[in-house]
Amino acid sequence: MTPEQIEALFNREGGEFLFARWGRPIAPVVFGVEDETLSVVKGAFEAVAALSGHKLAETDPELGSNCMVFFLRDWTELRQVPGMDRLIPDLGPLVERLTAADASQYRAFRFDGGGAIKAAFVFLRMTGEMREVPAEALALSQVVQTFLLWSERAFRDSSPLALAGGQTILRPGIAGLIRAAYDPVLPPVARDPSHALRLYARMEAAQ
């Protein structure tokens, strides 16, 4: 990957650069799936955590679970989840927007005082094409997209995943970028595009 390609992965739609990684261990919890799928999602978290060197935890001392993944059949189900209006501000208008857009997924992040990620909420509407995606690919793709604050456009035209020997894997460039992003020498938050050069240098050094 070139520095320009890395920078594009963190450029907001408004044009500004914003990079953020988790500033605390991730304590995930998954709702709306059977045990078989639950183990696949947890396995994806464990795989990306091992790649990045970032820690997972059973609980977060402040929030309990700080990374929640919800599988839904319809966006209106969000209104029925107890306490969801406290987790997601303006829940009613959001449900209306997602329904009108026929959206299949939505992610929301919360940040600590320094700007690092402290919580993430992932919502997946399992209808249409989403139902055809293998569980392993769906889980890995979603977990990857929660480990960093990617641009809204980062994976709009290309998946972070690839097939190798019939198995779903992370694209090597994305895997290397995640590993570099969690290098403890680098800051957890960056707003200057020059951070892409620092990520690039770490990726090159690791090869």
C-alpha positions as CSV (number, residue, x, y, z in Angstrom):
1,M,0.0,0.0,0.0
2,T,1.2,3.5,-0.7
3,P,1.0,6.4,1.8
4,E,-1.7,8.0,-0.4
5,Q,-3.8,4.8,-0.2
6,I,-3.4,4.6,3.5
7,E,-4.4,8.3,3.9
8,A,-7.5,7.7,1.8
9,L,-8.7,5.0,4.2
10,F,-8.9,7.6,7.0
11,N,-10.1,10.7,5.1
12,R,-13.6,11.7,6.2
13,E,-16.2,12.5,3.6
14,G,-15.8,16.1,4.5
15,G,-12.1,15.9,3.5
16,E,-10.4,16.0,6.9
17,F,-8.0,13.2,8.1
18,L,-8.9,11.4,11.3
19,F,-7.2,8.2,12.6
20,A,-8.3,6.5,15.9
21,R,-7.7,3.2,17.5
22,W,-9.0,1.7,20.7
23,G,-7.5,3.1,23.9
24,R,-8.7,0.3,26.1
25,P,-9.2,-3.5,25.9
26,I,-12.2,-4.5,23.8
27,A,-15.0,-6.3,25.7
28,P,-17.4,-7.6,23.0
29,V,-20.9,-9.0,23.3
30,V,-23.1,-10.3,20.5
31,F,-26.9,-10.3,20.3
32,G,-29.4,-12.0,18.0
33,V,-27.5,-15.1,16.9
34,E,-27.3,-18.8,17.7
35,D,-24.3,-20.2,19.6
36,E,-22.7,-21.5,16.4
37,T,-22.6,-18.0,14.9
38,L,-21.6,-16.5,18.2
39,S,-18.5,-18.6,18.3
40,V,-17.6,-17.4,14.8
41,V,-17.9,-13.8,15.7
42,K,-15.9,-14.2,18.9
43,G,-13.2,-16.1,16.9
44,A,-13.0,-13.1,14.5
45,F,-12.4,-10.8,17.5
46,E,-9.7,-13.1,18.8
47,A,-8.0,-13.3,15.4
48,V,-7.9,-9.5,14.8
49,A,-6.8,-8.9,18.4
50,A,-3.9,-11.4,17.9
51,L,-3.0,-9.6,14.7
52,S,-3.0,-6.1,16.2
53,G,-1.6,-7.0,19.6
54,H,-4.5,-5.3,21.2
55,K,-6.2,-6.9,24.2
56,L,-9.7,-8.3,24.6
57,A,-11.4,-8.4,28.0
58,E,-14.5,-10.0,29.5
59,T,-15.8,-6.7,30.8
60,D,-15.0,-3.0,30.7
61,P,-14.9,-1.4,34.1
62,E,-16.8,1.7,32.9
63,L,-19.2,0.3,30.4
64,G,-19.5,-3.5,31.0
65,S,-19.4,-4.4,27.4
66,N,-17.9,-1.7,25.2
67,C,-18.3,-3.4,21.8
68,M,-21.9,-4.5,21.0
69,V,-22.8,-6.4,17.8
70,F,-26.6,-6.7,17.1
71,F,-28.0,-9.0,14.4
72,L,-31.5,-7.8,13.3
73,R,-34.2,-8.7,10.7
74,D,-35.6,-5.2,10.5
75,W,-34.4,-1.8,11.7
76,T,-37.6,-1.3,13.7
77,E,-36.4,-4.0,16.1
78,L,-33.9,-1.4,17.5
79,R,-36.8,0.5,19.1
80,Q,-37.7,-2.7,21.1
81,V,-34.2,-3.2,22.6
82,P,-34.3,-2.0,26.3
83,G,-32.0,1.0,26.8
84,M,-31.1,1.4,23.2
85,D,-32.2,5.0,23.2
86,R,-29.5,5.7,25.8
87,L,-26.8,4.1,23.7
88,I,-27.8,5.7,20.4
89,P,-29.0,9.3,20.5
90,D,-31.9,10.2,18.2
91,L,-32.8,6.6,17.8
92,G,-36.2,7.2,16.2
93,P,-34.8,9.4,13.3
94,L,-31.9,7.0,12.8
95,V,-34.3,4.0,12.4
96,E,-36.3,6.0,9.9
97,R,-33.1,7.0,7.9
98,L,-31.8,3.4,7.9
99,T,-35.2,2.1,6.8
100,A,-35.6,4.6,4.0
101,A,-32.1,3.9,2.7
102,D,-32.7,0.1,2.9
103,A,-29.4,0.0,4.7
104,S,-27.8,-3.4,5.7
105,Q,-25.4,-2.2,8.3
106,Y,-24.6,0.7,10.7
107,R,-21.8,1.4,13.1
108,A,-21.5,4.0,15.8
109,F,-18.4,4.8,17.9
110,R,-17.8,6.6,21.2
111,F,-14.5,8.2,22.2
112,D,-12.6,9.0,25.4
113,G,-11.4,12.4,26.3
114,G,-8.3,12.0,24.1
115,G,-10.2,10.9,21.1
116,A,-9.4,7.2,21.2
117,I,-12.2,4.7,20.7
118,K,-13.8,3.6,23.9
119,A,-17.0,1.9,22.6
120,A,-18.5,0.7,19.3
121,F,-22.0,-0.4,18.3
122,V,-22.5,-2.5,15.2
123,F,-25.9,-3.2,13.7
124,L,-26.5,-5.8,10.9
125,R,-29.8,-6.3,9.2
126,M,-29.8,-9.9,8.0
127,T,-31.9,-9.7,4.9
128,G,-31.2,-9.9,1.1
129,E,-27.5,-10.1,0.2
130,M,-26.4,-10.1,3.9
131,R,-28.0,-13.5,4.4
132,E,-25.9,-15.0,1.5
133,V,-22.5,-13.9,3.0
134,P,-20.7,-16.8,4.8
135,A,-20.7,-16.3,8.6
136,E,-16.9,-16.3,8.7
137,A,-16.5,-13.6,6.1
138,L,-19.3,-11.4,7.6
139,A,-17.8,-11.7,11.1
140,L,-14.2,-10.9,10.1
141,S,-15.3,-8.0,7.9
142,Q,-17.3,-6.4,10.7
143,V,-14.7,-6.9,13.3
144,V,-12.0,-5.4,11.1
145,Q,-14.2,-2.3,10.7
146,T,-14.6,-1.8,14.4
147,F,-10.8,-2.0,15.3
148,L,-10.0,1.3,13.7
149,L,-12.0,4.5,12.8
150,W,-11.9,3.9,9.1
151,S,-13.3,6.4,6.6
152,E,-16.9,6.0,5.6
153,R,-15.7,5.3,2.1
154,A,-12.8,2.9,3.1
155,F,-14.5,-0.3,2.0
156,R,-17.3,1.0,-0.1
157,D,-15.8,-0.3,-3.4
158,S,-13.5,-3.0,-2.2
159,S,-13.7,-5.5,0.7
160,P,-11.0,-5.8,3.4
161,L,-11.1,-9.5,2.8
162,A,-9.7,-11.9,0.2
163,L,-9.9,-15.6,-0.6
164,A,-6.8,-17.8,-0.3
165,G,-7.0,-21.5,-0.8
166,G,-10.7,-21.4,-0.3
167,Q,-10.4,-19.6,3.0
168,T,-11.4,-16.1,3.9
169,I,-8.5,-14.0,5.0
170,L,-7.7,-10.3,5.5
171,R,-6.1,-8.6,2.5
172,P,-2.3,-8.5,3.3
173,G,-2.2,-4.7,3.0
174,I,-5.1,-4.3,5.5
175,A,-3.6,-6.8,7.9
176,G,-0.3,-5.0,7.8
177,L,-2.0,-1.7,8.3
178,I,-3.9,-2.9,11.4
179,R,-0.7,-4.3,12.9
180,A,1.1,-1.0,12.3
181,A,-1.8,1.1,13.6
182,Y,-1.5,-0.6,17.0
183,D,2.3,-0.1,17.3
184,P,2.6,1.4,20.8
185,V,5.2,3.9,19.5
186,L,2.4,5.6,17.5
187,P,-0.3,7.7,19.1
188,P,-3.9,6.3,19.4
189,V,-5.3,9.4,17.6
190,A,-4.0,11.5,14.7
191,R,-5.6,14.3,12.7
192,D,-2.6,15.2,10.5
193,P,-2.4,13.3,7.2
194,S,1.3,12.8,7.8
195,H,0.3,10.0,10.1
196,A,-0.3,7.9,7.0
197,L,3.5,8.2,6.3
198,R,4.2,6.9,9.8
199,L,1.9,4.0,9.3
200,Y,3.5,3.3,5.9
201,A,7.0,3.3,7.5
202,R,5.9,0.8,10.1
203,M,4.4,-1.5,7.5
204,E,7.6,-1.3,5.4
205,A,9.8,-2.1,8.4
206,A,7.7,-5.1,9.3
207,Q,8.2,-6.7,5.8
